[in-house]
Amino acid sequence: MNPQDVKIGIAGAGRLMNHLALALHDHEFDIQQVWNRDRQKGKALANAVDAHLISDLQSFNPFLDLIIIGVSDHAIDHVAGESPPGRYMDCHTSEASETDVLSPHQRRGILYPLQTFSPNRFIDVSKIPFLVHASDDESCDLITAVAEEISDKVYKLPKEEWVVVHLAAVFAGNFTNHMIGMAHEILQRTTMPYEMLEPLIQETVAKALTHDPYKVQTGPAIRRDQATMQRHMDLLPLKSEKELYRMISENIQNKSEEL
């Protein structure tokens, strides 16, 4: 593939699309048009990728090769529905929506970067796994080739596995972040700084990535230290937090029995 031959339109200028569009631009893809509901953010992205900012979705060039929609899940169908008919392929970047939301376009796909994006956090896109799925082989080949230009890890994901991978990502990312947030909140009851948890968090994640996580589990639950576990639960002010602690501890013990 010659990236300069691929004419791309961008719908959305959020955190994900800023990373993706800049990576495509850096690899010399021809990003011609950018649309965003917030024109100021859209103009900033358009300027960054040498593209033309369009004021409405109907202004997308029907002779583009690809339009990438990176908006909130509930807005994907609106953006697709307002875009003009054309030869291009429509794809979105959501992990939670299927290709059906891109109707009435015949060529539809998903280009999903398996990563979390936050303001003022640089992420090397080449290290991000991209999951791709499309309505037909030609469309799948196109977005696969595009993804392979910017990332070292591209996976063609069967439709029936999409929600399963998303579930795994929620546990690995969203739930893990929430647990760290709870640890942060608990530590605020002391005089100790939050950064004291950093080595523990880093080693826990590093170890889980190089071993079977269940086999390197540590802590009072795996030791069945009921006295310590009860002291911990007594410190949690909310009934829901006590129940969460109990359920996770019980799950850890159940999993250890399966090994």
Buried (B, 14 or more C-beta within 10 A) or exposed (E): EEBEEBBBBBBBBBBBBBBBBBBBBEBEBBBBBBBBBEBEBBBBBBEBBEBEBBEEBEBBBEEBBBBBBBBEEEBBBEBBEEBEEBEBBBBBBBBEBBBEBBEEBEBBBBBBBBBEBEEEEEBEBEEBBBBBBBBEEEBBBBBBBBBBBBBEEBBEBEEEEBEEBBEEBEEBEEEBEEEBEBBEEEBEEEEEEEEEBEEEEEEBEEEBEEEEBEEEBEEBBBEEBEEEBEEBBEEBEEEEBBEBBBEEBEEBBEBBEEE
